[in-house]
Amino acid sequence: MRLSTYKKFNRMHQYIVNASVQIVPIVQDKHPYEWVDEAIAVIQQSGIKYEVGPFATLLEGGYEEVMQVINSINEYLFSKNCHEWICNVQVQIRSAADITGSEKTAKFKK
């Protein structure tokens, strides 16, 4: 990677991004919600800003921080012998500014 490209890429990481992460356990050893609850506990322990939703959890923070939490969830499930799971992730990045979940949903909240 050229240095100028790296510097441009690295600047992206100074802004707040948001991500949606959904864990879908494909297991029969225990109820899937138990695995999801454990994944949410990993998020809670991370200290990152989050909001649990019925289908996914919103994460908000620096790019590296958000990606580390997603990695930690997968590492946790692996370390606890979750047999199989799908990790659906969506990340929104704005090239020159922060992007937050509340910015996108504020007009719908009463």
Number of C-alpha atoms within 10 A of each C-alpha: 6 6 8 9 9 10 11 11 11 10 11 18 16 15 17 20 25 24 23 22 21 21 23 17 20 14 13 10 8 10 11 16 12 11 20 18 12 15 20 20 12 18 22 14 9 15 10 15 13 19 15 13 10 6 10 18 18 20 25 23 21 19 19 13 18 25 16 13 21 23 11 16 22 19 12 15 20 13 9 11 9 18 12 13 16 11 13 12 15 11 15 16 19 13 15 10 12 18 18 19 17 10 9 9 9 9 8 7 6 4
